[in-house]
């Protein structure tokens, strides 16, 4: 939640009960702690990235902006993500072992499809996966 929330800008309630940004000399200990956590979250995200990914997010101001940019880069927009899930589900449903394919090659291809679906938050029970594989193994 720390990363997905908007950037922290400490606010105070005025006489007419509206929130106004605090001046830096008005920050209290709790404001500083929250700001420090946000800064640590942003640093952690930066440290986990390779040079190619860093180029994508180097201009981001907040941890949330950084997170959103990485999410779009790796998963795409929600529409792209849903389209990718549908494509992979079709591959999963029509999955079968090729005529000249070894069992290991088939299992590797099956695992790749399953892992991609899992990364897009579509998972299966162990029972479903085992049944799917057993259906296409050669009788020998």
Secondary structure, DSSP 8 states (H G I E B T S, - for coil): -TTTS-----EEE-TTS-EEE--GGG--HHHHHHHHHHHHHHHHHHHT--HHHHHHHTT--SHHHHHHHHHHHHH--HHHHHHHHHHHHHHHHT----TT--HHHHHHHHHHHHHHHHHTT----HHHHHHHHHHHS---
